């Protein structure tokens, strides 16, 4: 039998587990995330690994919404899950007896998008995941780029909208900070745009949703835009153009072959991507990014768990001296 790699994608509400073997990803198994305590979540991860492992399992990759010291697998801090200052790689490796590799969830998704049919298809890639917040990942020269301390590719915290006329404005010390991609181009930002549009015209599509039990959100904007609602289309135009500024910066800085947009808000498709693409090229230095494609993510909700399994395969191949494709395809 070929080598098997376990991928686990840890989210604020669900944990997805799947295995990668001979280039094929198994069906993902979902369970609700244990948020009660750090110890409880660690126990849940141990259980997920044990449920997925077989005699062919070689390594485990785990994607978490966290700042990570990759070399040691220590989690510095997390968003929406109870993991902070914990040596997760060491704890899990000791408990399950398999090599465990821990990576940021958005970086996992970026690696998944760089692979196709078990092979590295795009060695230079920048990914933006636009969900409740904005995350991202960098694949440079076929490898995830983590930076000097492992915190690289926090693209949501890049600044795209500050008034610097009189120098830097005062800083509150609160993150995400005003003017950042996360504040201006996230799902939360789309919620805010929806609410503003709904209040401006209470009789409109969004205005009627505002008076409903759940209020109005970005999901309503996407639904309305697909139905041709002008205010909804305008909200996505604004969000897309803001995102486009971030994309332009990425193209100028990294000259990637692909910029990939994923996350829940990407469900808007071309209604979001069209304005983002047009703005990105308008603000990119002429000649830069001449080979770059700006596209939607291919793997959807499977990107995180697939990327986690690919992390396991890539790092295991490095540790054992194999070729990455051989590890993934079981050759």
C-alpha positions in Angstrom: 0.0 0.0 0.0 1.0 3.6 -0.5 1.8 6.1 2.2 -1.1 7.9 3.8 -1.1 11.4 5.2 -3.7 12.8 7.6 -5.0 16.4 7.2 -6.9 18.2 9.9 -8.4 21.7 9.4 -9.4 23.3 12.7 -12.0 26.1 12.6 -13.9 28.1 15.1 -17.0 25.9 14.7 -15.9 22.7 13.0 -12.9 20.3 12.6 -12.5 18.6 9.3 -10.4 15.4 9.0 -9.4 13.6 5.8 -6.6 11.5 4.5 -4.4 11.8 1.4 -3.2 8.6 -0.2 -2.0 7.9 -3.8 -3.0 11.4 -4.7 -6.6 11.0 -3.6 -8.2 12.9 -0.8 -10.8 10.9 1.2 -14.2 12.2 2.2 -13.9 14.8 4.9 -15.2 13.9 8.4 -16.6 16.8 10.4 -17.0 17.3 14.1 -17.9 20.4 16.2 -14.8 22.1 17.6 -14.2 21.7 21.4 -14.0 25.3 22.6 -14.4 24.8 26.3 -10.7 24.5 27.1 -7.2 24.1 25.6 -6.9 20.6 27.1 -10.3 19.5 25.7 -9.3 20.7 22.1 -6.0 18.9 22.3 -7.8 15.7 23.3 -10.2 16.1 20.4 -7.3 16.4 18.0 -5.8 13.2 19.4 -9.1 11.5 18.9 -9.4 12.8 15.3 -6.0 11.5 14.4 -6.6 8.1 16.0 -9.9 7.7 14.1 -8.2 8.5 10.8 -5.0 6.6 11.1 -4.2 3.3 9.5 -1.1 1.1 9.2 -0.1 3.2 6.2 -0.3 6.6 8.1 3.1 8.3 8.0 2.5 11.9 9.2 -0.2 14.4 10.3 -0.7 18.0 9.1 -2.9 20.4 11.1 -4.1 23.7 10.0 -5.2 26.2 12.7 -6.3 29.9 12.7 -3.2 30.8 14.6 0.2 32.5 14.7 2.7 29.6 14.7 6.4 29.0 15.2 6.6 26.4 12.5 10.0 24.9 13.4 8.8 23.8 16.8 5.0 23.7 16.1 4.3 26.0 19.1 1.1 28.0 18.8 1.7 31.6 19.9 -1.9 32.9 19.7 -5.1 31.9 18.0 -8.3 33.4 16.7 -11.6 31.7 17.7 -10.1 28.6 19.3 -8.6 28.1 22.8 -5.0 27.5 21.9 -2.3 29.9 23.1 1.4 29.4 23.9 1.1 25.7 23.5 3.7 23.3 22.0 1.0 21.5 19.9 3.4 19.7 17.6 5.3 18.2 20.6 2.2 17.3 22.5 0.5 15.5 19.6 3.6 13.8 18.3 4.2 12.3 21.8 0.5 11.2 22.1 0.0 9.6 18.7 3.5 8.4 17.8 3.4 10.0 14.3 5.2 13.1 13.0 2.9 16.1 13.4 3.3 19.4 11.5 1.3 22.5 12.5 0.6 25.3 10.1 -1.6 28.4 9.7 -4.9 27.4 8.1 -4.7 30.0 5.3 -1.2 28.9 4.4 -2.6 25.3 4.1 -5.2 26.6 1.7 -2.5 28.4 -0.3 -0.5 25.2 -0.6 -3.5 23.2 -1.7 -4.2 25.8 -4.5 -0.6 25.5 -5.7 -1.0 21.7 -6.2 -2.9 20.0 -9.0 -3.2 16.2 -9.5 -0.7 15.6 -6.8 2.0 17.9 -8.3 3.2 21.4 -7.7 1.4 23.3 -10.5 2.1 26.9 -9.5 5.3 27.5 -7.6 4.6 31.3 -7.2 1.2 32.0 -5.7 -0.4 34.5 -3.3 -3.7 33.6 -1.7 -6.3 35.8 0.0 -9.0 34.1 2.0 -11.9 36.5 2.5 -14.2 35.3 5.2 -15.2 36.8 8.5 -11.7 38.3 8.4 -9.0 38.2 5.7 -6.2 35.7 5.8 -3.7 34.5 3.3 -0.7 32.5 2.3 2.4 32.7 0.1 3.9 30.0 -2.0 7.3 31.1 -3.3 9.6 28.8 -5.3 7.3 25.9 -4.6 7.4 26.3 -0.8 5.3 28.0 1.8 7.0 31.3 2.8 6.8 31.7 6.5 9.3 34.5 7.2 11.9 34.8 9.9 9.6 33.9 12.8 6.8 32.1 11.0 4.3 35.0 11.0 4.6 36.0 7.3 1.6 36.3 5.0 -0.7 38.0 7.5 -2.2 39.8 4.5 -5.3 40.9 6.4 -3.2 43.3 8.4 -1.6 45.0 5.5 -2.7 48.6 5.2 -4.6 49.8 2.1 -6.5 52.9 3.3 -4.7 55.3 5.6 -4.7 59.1 5.3 -1.0 60.0 5.6 -1.3 63.7 4.7 0.1 64.8 8.0 2.1 61.7 8.7 0.9 58.5 10.4 -2.4 58.9 12.3 -2.6 58.1 16.0 -2.8 54.3 16.7 -5.2 52.9 19.2 -3.2 49.7 19.6 -6.2 47.6 18.6 -6.0 45.0 15.8 -7.2 44.7 13.2 -6.4 48.3 12.8 -8.2 51.0 10.8 -7.2 51.1 7.1 -6.2 47.4 7.1 -7.5 44.9 4.5 -9.3 43.0 7.2 -11.2 46.0 8.3 -12.1 47.2 4.8 -12.4 44.1 2.7 -13.6 41.2 5.0 -17.0 39.6 5.5 -17.5 41.9 8.4 -16.9 44.9 6.1 -19.5 43.5 3.7 -22.0 43.1 6.6 -21.4 46.8 7.3 -21.9 47.9 3.7 -25.1 45.8 3.6 -26.4 47.5 6.7 -25.6 51.0 5.4 -27.3 50.2 2.1 -30.4 48.8 3.8 -30.8 51.8 6.1 -30.5 54.1 3.1 -33.5 52.4 1.3 -35.7 50.5 3.7 -38.0 49.4 0.8 -35.1 47.8 -1.1 -34.1 44.1 -1.2 -31.5 44.7 1.6 -33.8 47.1 3.5 -36.5 44.4 3.7 -33.8 41.9 5.0 -32.7 44.4 7.6 -36.1 44.3 9.3 -36.1 40.5 9.4 -35.3 38.4 12.4 -31.6 37.9 11.6 -31.0 41.4 10.2 -29.0 41.9 7.0 -25.5 40.4 6.3 -23.1 39.8 3.5 -24.9 36.6 2.6 -27.9 38.7 1.7 -25.7 40.9 -0.4 -24.5 37.9 -2.5 -28.0 36.6 -2.9 -29.3 40.1 -3.9 -26.5 40.6 -6.3 -27.1 37.3 -8.0 -30.7 38.4 -8.4 -29.7 41.7 -10.0 -30.3 44.0 -7.0 -28.4 47.2 -7.7 -27.5 48.1 -4.1 -26.2 44.6 -3.5 -24.1 44.7 -6.7 -22.8 48.1 -5.5 -21.7 46.7 -2.1 -19.7 43.9 -3.8 -18.2 46.5 -6.2 -16.9 48.5 -3.2 -15.6 45.5 -1.4 -14.0 44.1 -4.6 -12.2 47.3 -5.3 -10.8 47.5 -1.8 -9.6 43.9 -2.2 -8.1 44.9 -5.6 -5.8 47.4 -3.9 -4.4 44.5 -1.7 -4.0 42.3 -4.8 -2.1 45.1 -6.6 0.3 45.3 -3.7 0.8 41.6 -3.8 1.5 41.5 -7.5 4.0 44.4 -7.2 5.8 42.9 -4.3 5.9 39.2 -5.2 5.3 38.9 -9.0 3.3 35.7 -8.6 2.0 33.4 -11.4 -1.4 33.3 -9.6 -3.4 35.4 -7.1 -6.1 33.2 -5.7 -9.2 34.4 -3.9 -10.9 32.0 -1.5 -13.0 32.1 1.7 -16.7 32.4 2.2 -17.1 35.8 0.5 -15.6 34.3 -2.7 -18.9 32.6 -3.3 -19.9 35.9 -4.9 -17.7 34.8 -7.8 -17.2 37.3 -10.6 -19.5 39.8 -8.8 -16.6 40.2 -6.4 -13.6 39.1 -8.6 -14.5 41.4 -11.5 -14.1 44.7 -9.6 -11.1 43.3 -7.7 -9.3 42.2 -10.9 -10.0 45.5 -12.7 -8.8 47.6 -9.8 -5.7 45.4 -9.2 -4.6 45.9 -12.8 -5.4 49.6 -12.7 -3.1 50.1 -9.7 -0.3 47.6 -10.7 2.9 49.1 -12.1 2.9 48.7 -15.9 4.9 45.6 -16.8 4.5 44.0 -13.4 2.6 40.7 -13.1 2.7 40.1 -16.8 2.3 36.4 -16.3 -0.1 36.6 -13.4 -3.7 35.2 -13.3 -6.2 36.4 -10.7 -8.7 33.6 -10.1 -11.1 32.1 -7.6 -9.9 29.2 -5.4 -10.6 25.7 -6.8 -10.9 23.6 -3.7 -13.5 25.5 -1.7 -14.1 24.2 1.8 -11.7 21.3 1.1 -8.7 23.6 0.7 -7.8 23.7 4.4 -7.8 19.9 5.0 -6.2 19.1 1.7 -3.4 21.7 2.4 -2.9 20.2 5.9 -2.4 16.8 4.4 0.0 18.2 1.8 2.0 19.9 4.5 2.4 16.5 6.2 3.5 15.0 2.9 5.9 17.8 2.0 7.5 17.9 5.4 7.7 14.1 5.7 9.3 14.0 2.3 11.9 16.5 3.4 12.6 14.6 6.7 13.0 11.3 4.8 14.8 12.6 1.7 11.9 11.7 -0.6 10.6 13.7 -3.6 7.4 15.5 -2.7 5.4 14.1 -5.6 6.5 10.6 -4.8 5.3 11.0 -1.2 1.9 12.3 -2.3 1.4 9.8 -5.1 2.8 6.8 -3.1 5.6 6.1 -5.6 
